[in-house]
Amino acid sequence: MKNHHYLLLVIFFSVLSIPASAGNLYKWVDENGNASYSDKVPPKDARRERETLSETGRTIAIKDAAKTGDEIQQFRKVQALQETKKQILENQLNHDTALLKTFQTETDIDAFTNSKLDMIDSHIAIAIGQSDNLRKQLIGQQKIAANFERRGKNIPKKTQTRITSAQTNFDENRNKIADLGQQKAYLVAKSMKDKSRFNTLHSLSAQTPEINDGTKPSLLLGELKCDINCEPLWERTINFIKTKGAHIIFTSENLVLTKKPSLSKDRGISLTKIHQEGKTKIMLDIRCIDSRIGKETCRNKQTTALVNEFNSLVPDQ
């Protein structure tokens, strides 16, 4: 123990004795946990993470260790996800702004939707009336053709043309009615979605959401894949990060952001739902503050365990 204290004192006074003109002093730690101090980093240690120290021995900068090939590939994946999150957030914020500018209350959304539905209903009523007439015209032409056949005569080309035309008009009218029905279903679904989002926006934190480039990313990524209905799994992942103490400040159908890390022990967690080539995946990424301890937080055993537990999630049955 005495030798340990003596070594620390030697290092401390050695740091203080370096004149200002001597340049930077660096600290790095080898694979065995041994710390080294010098104003020059040997070539064999150049790829290690190192700290730049002030004249008083305070860390003023940290240079990351050189990444391996696998780490470079993973880092690019993290950066691509970061850009995807920015695009999702920008689109959602634009939609949210328009929603809040257009409507003051849920009642406003209902009134707007009902006016649109009334207009579609009037078009459907007209189309149904036309459909009855078109059906009668088609049946009339078919009866004429049947009379020719009963008499053993060929159906005149003119009659055949009229039957084809009547059938086309009738089919187009039925398709129009079906299309109007789909428009109604879309409006109803959109109204429900808008009202849900409207209420969500009034319950979210007043903190402006942002994608934090100023933090350091963990190279540990969570990834879950789902096929047709991803909503149960999406809800499960949101509940999962809540149980891990995440403070959610923004949520949408494709993105969840938590509070930006402010302490070295903090983790900022994001969930992103990505639709690509007919498939959907849910990504979890973690960011920490840009400090030595913050970087350790982003790669420690607790963070590794969190990501592994996320990757084992399945939808609630």
Secondary structure in CASP SS format (residue, H / E / C, confidence):
PFRMAT SS
TARGET T0000
AUTHOR 0000-0000-0000
METHOD secondary structure of the structure
MODEL  1
M C 1.00
K H 1.00
N H 1.00
H H 1.00
H H 1.00
Y H 1.00
L H 1.00
L H 1.00
L H 1.00
V H 1.00
I H 1.00
F H 1.00
F H 1.00
S H 1.00
V H 1.00
L H 1.00
S C 1.00
I C 1.00
P C 1.00
A H 1.00
S H 1.00
A H 1.00
G C 1.00
N C 1.00
L E 1.00
Y E 1.00
K E 1.00
W E 1.00
V E 1.00
D C 1.00
E C 1.00
N C 1.00
G C 1.00
N C 1.00
A E 1.00
S E 1.00
Y E 1.00
S E 1.00
D C 1.00
K C 1.00
V C 1.00
P C 1.00
P H 1.00
K H 1.00
D H 1.00
A C 1.00
R C 1.00
R C 1.00
E C 1.00
R E 1.00
E E 1.00
T E 1.00
L E 1.00
S C 1.00
E C 1.00
T C 1.00
G C 1.00
R C 1.00
T E 1.00
I E 1.00
A E 1.00
I E 1.00
K E 1.00
D C 1.00
A C 1.00
A C 1.00
K C 1.00
T C 1.00
G H 1.00
D H 1.00
E H 1.00
I H 1.00
Q H 1.00
Q H 1.00
F H 1.00
R H 1.00
K H 1.00
V H 1.00
Q H 1.00
A H 1.00
L H 1.00
Q H 1.00
E H 1.00
T H 1.00
K H 1.00
K H 1.00
Q H 1.00
I H 1.00
L H 1.00
E H 1.00
N H 1.00
Q H 1.00
L H 1.00
N H 1.00
H H 1.00
D H 1.00
T H 1.00
A H 1.00
L H 1.00
L H 1.00
K H 1.00
T H 1.00
F C 1.00
Q C 1.00
T C 1.00
E H 1.00
T H 1.00
D H 1.00
I H 1.00
D H 1.00
A H 1.00
F H 1.00
T H 1.00
N H 1.00
S H 1.00
K H 1.00
L H 1.00
D H 1.00
M H 1.00
I H 1.00
D H 1.00
S H 1.00
H H 1.00
I H 1.00
A H 1.00
I H 1.00
A H 1.00
I H 1.00
G H 1.00
Q H 1.00
S H 1.00
D H 1.00
N H 1.00
L H 1.00
R H 1.00
K H 1.00
Q H 1.00
L H 1.00
I H 1.00
G H 1.00
Q H 1.00
Q H 1.00
K H 1.00
I H 1.00
A H 1.00
A H 1.00
N H 1.00
F H 1.00
E H 1.00
R H 1.00
R C 1.00
G C 1.00
K C 1.00
N C 1.00
I C 1.00
P C 1.00
K H 1.00
K H 1.00
T H 1.00
Q H 1.00
T H 1.00
R H 1.00
I H 1.00
T H 1.00
S H 1.00
A H 1.00
Q H 1.00
T H 1.00
N H 1.00
F H 1.00
D H 1.00
E H 1.00
N H 1.00
R H 1.00
N H 1.00
K H 1.00
I H 1.00
A H 1.00
D H 1.00
L H 1.00
G H 1.00
Q H 1.00
Q H 1.00
K H 1.00
A H 1.00
Y H 1.00
L H 1.00
V H 1.00
A H 1.00
K H 1.00
S H 1.00
M H 1.00
K H 1.00
D H 1.00
K H 1.00
S H 1.00
R H 1.00
F H 1.00
N H 1.00
T H 1.00
L H 1.00
H H 1.00
S H 1.00
L C 1.00
S C 1.00
A C 1.00
Q C 1.00
T C 1.00
P C 1.00
E C 1.00
I C 1.00
N C 1.00
D C 1.00
G C 1.00
T C 1.00
K E 1.00
P E 1.00
S C 1.00
L C 1.00
L C 1.00
L C 1.00
G E 1.00
E E 1.00
L E 1.00
K E 1.00
C E 1.00
D C 1.00
I C 1.00
N C 1.00
C C 1.00
E H 1.00
P H 1.00
L H 1.00
W H 1.00
E H 1.00
R H 1.00
T H 1.00
I H 1.00
N H 1.00
F H 1.00
I H 1.00
K H 1.00
T H 1.00
K C 1.00
G C 1.00
A C 1.00
H C 1.00
I E 1.00
I E 1.00
F E 1.00
T E 1.00
S C 1.00
E C 1.00
N C 1.00
L E 1.00
V E 1.00
L E 1.00
T E 1.00
K C 1.00
K C 1.00
P C 1.00
S C 1.00
L C 1.00
S C 1.00
K C 1.00
D C 1.00
R C 1.00
G E 1.00
I E 1.00
S E 1.00
L E 1.00
T E 1.00
K E 1.00
I E 1.00
H E 1.00
Q E 1.00
E C 1.00
G C 1.00
K E 1.00
T E 1.00
K E 1.00
I E 1.00
M E 1.00
L E 1.00
D E 1.00
I E 1.00
R E 1.00
C E 1.00
I C 1.00
D C 1.00
S C 1.00
R H 1.00
I H 1.00
G H 1.00
K H 1.00
E H 1.00
T H 1.00
C H 1.00
R H 1.00
N C 1.00
K H 1.00
Q H 1.00
T H 1.00
T H 1.00
A H 1.00
L H 1.00
V H 1.00
N H 1.00
E H 1.00
F H 1.00
N H 1.00
S C 1.00
L C 1.00
V C 1.00
P C 1.00
D C 1.00
Q C 1.00
END
